[in-house]
Amino acid sequence: MKTYIGVDLGGTNVRVAKVDEEGNILQIVKEPTEVAQGTEHVINKIISMIEKIDGYADCEGIGMGVPGPVNTIEGKMVLATNLPGFEGFPIAKTISDHFHMPTFVDNDVNVAGMGEAMLGAGKGLPVVYYVTISTGIGGALVVNQRVVAGKNGHAGEVANIIIDRNREKVNYLNVGAVENEASGTAITRKGKAIFGDDKIRHAGDVFDLAREGNEKALKLCDEVAYDLAVMFSAIAHVVDPYVFVVGGGVMKGKDVFFDKMEAYYRTMIHKGMQTVEFKEAQLEEPGIVGAAMLPRSYVDKENI
């Protein structure tokens, strides 16, 4: 069975794993990124970690997931807020030149979407749209088991989609951007405004109040459901996916908003689009497994 190396590079930690073609993690190592020590230090750390993987030289290729948009053609990060010094750095080429094996890099949400499309909730379907609802909201479009990155690496991202231009200005995103209205951060902000800082620490507290029947919490969850439905309908009218795969920490509260969201969504789309499914993400480690699937997608495409 073929094996691949997956690298999950974050601002705090870096993880490297050996993954087989069925998505099983065979070995994994984790170390702090230590980004303050410079780009060369981090790259050398990644190389050293890969060399700790048993049989790494027999793997088919290396895939890397990184935070922020990526130029997937050149294997470079377009924006590296959490990894200073990596913007424009030829990550893929540097790693590939060292190990003499194909190396690919993409945004961490994209690789998670790749993992779900190839091995998770979207397996076997030609057009999969992955959305993660967590601190923020991210998205990835996977067509025929390959991520559509776009010219600037921003394809699939949905955080800045306007769901209502009559909302308040929150930050650098558009007024009414869905991330500012329906993400975990947004739910927490709105919950604090309603119930006070002492009662709301995170979105889960709002969900708990809704489960208890609190009318204000139920109303907030209903509003979030509607806003997400607007976002999903906007995506659907452009992409018309076979399935929406939804993950992220906010899904821990799915019992108080998800069915409502889908019901609203189905009133916003054409009759002929009603066959689309909504599925919860299945993979326990979509980031690192999805990263490992990048070389499989690009190099072994004919074997998928």
C-alpha positions in Angstrom: 0.0 0.0 0.0 1.3 3.5 -0.9 2.2 5.9 1.9 2.6 9.7 2.0 4.0 12.3 4.3 1.6 14.9 5.7 2.8 18.1 7.4 0.5 20.3 9.4 2.4 23.6 9.9 0.9 26.1 12.3 2.1 29.1 14.1 2.4 27.2 17.4 3.1 23.6 16.5 4.2 21.5 13.5 3.1 17.9 13.1 4.4 15.4 10.6 2.7 12.1 9.9 3.0 9.0 7.7 -0.4 8.2 6.2 -1.5 5.4 4.0 -3.8 5.7 1.0 -6.8 4.8 3.1 -6.1 7.7 5.5 -4.7 5.7 8.4 -2.0 7.6 10.3 0.8 5.1 10.7 3.2 7.4 12.7 3.1 11.0 13.9 5.6 13.4 15.5 4.9 16.8 16.9 7.1 19.7 18.0 6.7 23.5 18.7 7.2 25.5 15.5 9.5 28.1 17.1 8.7 30.6 14.4 10.5 33.4 16.2 13.8 31.6 15.5 13.4 32.2 11.7 12.3 30.6 8.5 15.5 28.5 8.1 15.1 27.1 11.6 11.5 26.0 11.0 12.3 24.4 7.6 15.2 22.5 9.2 12.9 21.4 11.9 10.4 20.1 9.4 13.2 18.2 7.5 14.4 16.7 10.8 10.9 15.6 11.7 10.3 14.0 8.4 13.6 12.1 8.8 12.3 10.7 12.1 9.4 8.9 10.2 10.2 5.3 9.7 10.6 4.5 6.0 10.0 8.2 4.9 12.2 7.7 1.8 9.7 5.1 0.5 6.8 7.4 0.6 5.3 8.7 -2.6 5.4 12.4 -1.8 5.0 15.1 0.8 1.9 17.4 1.3 1.8 20.4 3.6 -1.1 22.4 5.0 -0.4 25.9 6.2 -2.5 28.8 7.6 -3.3 31.4 5.0 -3.7 31.6 1.2 -1.2 29.8 -1.0 0.1 30.1 -4.5 -0.2 26.3 -5.2 1.6 26.6 -8.6 4.7 28.0 -7.0 4.3 26.4 -3.7 4.5 29.6 -1.7 2.4 31.3 0.9 0.7 34.5 -0.4 0.0 35.7 3.2 1.7 34.4 6.3 0.3 36.3 9.3 1.0 33.4 11.7 4.3 32.5 10.1 6.4 35.7 9.8 9.0 35.3 7.1 7.2 32.6 5.1 5.3 35.0 2.8 6.8 34.3 -0.7 9.2 31.6 0.7 9.5 28.6 -1.7 8.4 26.0 0.9 7.5 23.2 -1.5 10.7 23.6 -3.6 12.9 23.7 -0.6 11.5 20.5 0.9 11.3 18.8 -2.5 14.9 19.6 -3.3 16.1 18.1 0.0 14.1 14.8 -0.2 14.0 14.5 -4.0 10.3 13.7 -4.0 7.2 15.6 -5.1 6.1 18.1 -2.5 2.9 20.2 -2.5 1.5 22.9 -0.2 -1.9 24.3 0.3 -4.1 26.2 2.8 -5.0 24.2 5.9 -8.7 24.5 5.2 -8.2 23.3 1.7 -6.3 20.3 2.7 -8.9 19.4 5.3 -11.5 19.7 2.5 -9.3 17.5 0.4 -9.2 14.9 3.1 -13.0 14.9 3.5 -13.6 14.7 -0.2 -11.2 11.8 -0.8 -11.6 9.8 2.4 -14.4 11.3 4.5 -18.0 12.5 4.2 -17.6 13.4 0.5 -15.8 10.3 -0.6 -16.9 9.1 -4.1 -18.5 12.4 -5.0 -17.2 14.6 -7.8 -18.0 18.1 -6.4 -17.6 18.6 -2.6 -17.8 21.9 -0.8 -16.2 21.8 2.7 -17.0 24.5 5.2 -15.5 24.8 8.7 -17.3 26.9 11.2 -15.1 27.7 14.2 -13.3 30.8 15.4 -13.8 32.0 11.8 -15.5 30.5 8.8 -13.4 28.8 6.0 -14.2 27.0 2.9 -12.8 24.7 0.2 -14.1 23.6 -3.2 -12.9 20.1 -4.2 -13.7 19.0 -7.8 -12.8 15.5 -8.9 -10.7 15.1 -5.7 -8.6 18.2 -6.4 -8.8 21.5 -4.6 -9.7 24.5 -6.8 -7.3 27.1 -5.5 -7.9 29.9 -8.0 -5.4 32.5 -9.3 -4.5 33.9 -5.9 -5.1 30.9 -3.7 -8.4 32.4 -2.3 -10.9 30.2 -4.2 -13.4 28.6 -1.9 -13.0 31.1 0.9 -16.4 32.2 2.2 -15.7 34.3 5.3 -16.2 37.7 3.5 -19.4 36.7 1.7 -22.0 39.4 2.6 -25.2 38.0 4.0 -26.7 41.3 5.1 -25.2 44.7 4.2 -27.3 46.4 7.0 -25.2 45.0 9.8 -22.6 46.8 11.9 -19.0 47.3 10.9 -16.9 44.9 13.0 -13.4 44.7 11.5 -11.6 44.6 8.2 -14.1 42.3 6.6 -17.2 43.5 4.7 -20.1 44.9 6.6 -22.4 41.9 7.0 -19.6 39.3 6.2 -20.8 35.9 7.3 -17.7 35.3 9.5 -18.7 38.4 11.6 -22.3 37.2 11.9 -22.2 33.4 12.3 -18.8 32.2 13.4 -17.9 31.0 16.9 -16.4 34.5 17.5 -19.5 36.2 16.3 -21.8 34.0 18.4 -19.7 34.8 21.5 -19.7 38.5 20.7 -23.5 38.6 20.3 -24.0 36.4 23.3 -21.9 38.7 25.5 -23.9 41.7 24.3 -27.2 40.0 25.3 -26.3 38.1 28.5 -23.1 39.8 29.7 -19.4 38.9 29.8 -19.8 37.0 33.0 -22.3 34.5 31.5 -20.8 34.0 28.1 -17.2 32.7 27.7 -17.6 31.1 24.3 -20.3 30.0 21.8 -21.0 26.8 23.7 -22.5 28.9 26.5 -25.0 30.3 24.1 -25.9 26.8 22.9 -26.3 25.6 26.5 -28.8 28.4 27.2 -30.7 27.5 24.0 -30.9 23.9 25.1 -32.4 25.1 28.4 -35.1 26.9 26.4 -33.8 30.5 26.9 -35.8 32.5 24.4 -33.1 35.0 23.7 -30.5 32.3 23.1 -32.9 30.4 20.9 -33.5 33.6 18.9 -29.8 34.1 18.5 -29.3 30.5 17.3 -32.2 31.0 14.8 -30.5 34.1 13.4 -27.2 32.3 13.1 -29.0 29.5 11.3 -30.6 31.9 8.8 -27.3 33.7 8.2 -25.5 30.4 7.5 -28.3 29.4 5.2 -27.8 32.6 3.1 -24.1 31.8 2.9 -24.7 28.2 1.8 -27.3 29.3 -0.8 -24.9 31.8 -2.3 -22.3 29.1 -2.6 -24.8 26.6 -4.1 -26.0 28.9 -6.8 -22.4 29.2 -8.1 -21.1 25.7 -7.4 -24.1 23.4 -7.1 -22.1 20.8 -5.1 -23.2 17.2 -4.6 -22.6 17.6 -0.9 -21.7 20.2 1.7 -19.4 18.8 4.3 -19.4 20.9 7.5 -16.9 20.8 10.3 -15.4 23.0 13.0 -15.9 23.6 16.7 -19.3 25.3 16.3 -20.7 22.0 15.1 -20.7 20.9 18.7 -23.9 23.0 18.9 -25.4 21.5 15.8 -28.4 20.3 17.7 -29.7 23.9 18.3 -29.0 25.4 14.8 -28.1 22.9 12.1 -31.5 21.5 11.2 -33.0 25.0 11.2 -30.1 26.2 8.9 -30.8 23.4 6.4 -34.6 24.1 6.4 -34.0 27.8 5.7 -31.4 26.9 3.0 -33.9 24.8 1.1 -36.3 27.7 0.9 -33.6 29.8 -0.8 -32.6 27.5 -3.7 -34.2 26.3 -6.9 -36.3 23.2 -6.9 -33.8 21.3 -9.0 -31.1 21.9 -6.5 -32.8 20.2 -3.6 -30.9 16.9 -3.9 -27.8 18.4 -2.3 -26.8 16.8 1.0 -25.4 18.2 4.2 -23.0 16.0 6.1 -20.9 16.5 9.1 -17.2 16.1 8.7 -16.0 12.6 9.5 -12.2 12.6 9.8 -10.6 12.9 13.2 -7.5 14.5 11.7 -8.6 16.1 8.4 -5.7 18.6 8.3 -2.8 16.2 8.4 -4.6 13.4 6.5 -5.7 15.9 3.9 -2.2 17.3 3.6 -0.8 13.8 3.0 -3.4 13.3 0.2 -2.1 16.3 -1.8 0.6 14.3 -3.6 -1.9 11.5 -4.1 -4.2 14.0 -5.7 -1.6 15.5 -8.0 0.8 12.6 -8.7 -1.4 9.5 -8.3 -4.6 11.0 -9.8 -5.0 8.2 -12.3 -5.0 5.7 -9.4 -7.7 7.4 -7.4 
